[in-house]
Amino acid sequence: MDTQDAIVNPVMGSKPQQLGTCCVMVANPPDFDYLNRLLKSGKSKSHRVLMSHLNYGFENSSMGLIGPFIGAPYAVILLESLIVWGVREVVFFGWCGAVSRDVRIGDVIVPDQAFIDDGTSKNYTAETSLETFPSASIQNLIKSSLTRNNLRFHEGAIWSTDAIFRETKEKVGFFQKKNALAVEMEAAALFSAGSFRNIDVGCILVVSDDLSSLKWKPGFNDPVFKERRNQVCNIIPNFWNEEKR
């Protein structure tokens, strides 16, 4: 696939000052706000990117922070913008719904592949591709950090969809047979676009709801879900710092 054949290409102007090569893409507003409070310093800066915010220049961290956002098309627009500005390592942090009966609300998932059931991924991969993969180096960084902080996680495949209201019994059953752990909306597209642009994209997810019994069980108000998200947020600022130890 030719990287130079697009009519419209991302052009975002000059790179924001102090934005480094590492960035965390945070899908959900509560997690974005929590992480921003953890990192906030008087010297940090904020840059509006479409409907999201890019925060950077934190005193104790070289990484940037962008969010919130929802869905594959918008997520990849943000990623393309980051790439233009020189970002080369990205961690995506989001929520997901359990598909495997071995996964519970509040569990942490580090995907090793994503099944493509979205439209955006197909613009960055071969038409016959059924799955896409994160950067091994970023996933190893995430897993090492979680292990070092005694936070247990599942590792395996996830399913990425564009349509949360079309997660049918047939589809859930299909992806259960493929041993998918969970379903979400952005990871496959971010993995695909990252691979296409030759940058490293990884992912960490927390389970917010459960579809594994073919009935929907929301867990957004579950105390375990909130606690686990906060635990992940507390670890994220150390990802690249721990890499250098």
Secondary structure as GFF3:
##gff-version 3
##sequence-region A 1 245
A	DSSP	beta_strand	22	26	.	.	.	ID=ss1
A	DSSP	alpha_helix	29	39	.	.	.	ID=ss2
A	DSSP	beta_strand	45	49	.	.	.	ID=ss3
A	DSSP	beta_strand	52	56	.	.	.	ID=ss4
A	DSSP	beta_strand	64	67	.	.	.	ID=ss5
A	DSSP	alpha_helix	72	84	.	.	.	ID=ss6
A	DSSP	beta_strand	89	98	.	.	.	ID=ss7
A	DSSP	beta_strand	108	117	.	.	.	ID=ss8
A	DSSP	three_ten_helix	121	123	.	.	.	ID=ss9
A	DSSP	beta_strand	131	132	.	.	.	ID=ss10
A	DSSP	alpha_helix	136	148	.	.	.	ID=ss11
A	DSSP	beta_strand	154	161	.	.	.	ID=ss12
A	DSSP	three_ten_helix	164	166	.	.	.	ID=ss13
A	DSSP	alpha_helix	169	177	.	.	.	ID=ss14
A	DSSP	beta_strand	180	184	.	.	.	ID=ss15
A	DSSP	alpha_helix	187	196	.	.	.	ID=ss16
A	DSSP	beta_strand	200	210	.	.	.	ID=ss17
A	DSSP	beta_strand	217	218	.	.	.	ID=ss18
A	DSSP	alpha_helix	223	235	.	.	.	ID=ss19
A	DSSP	three_ten_helix	236	238	.	.	.	ID=ss20
A	DSSP	alpha_helix	239	243	.	.	.	ID=ss21
###
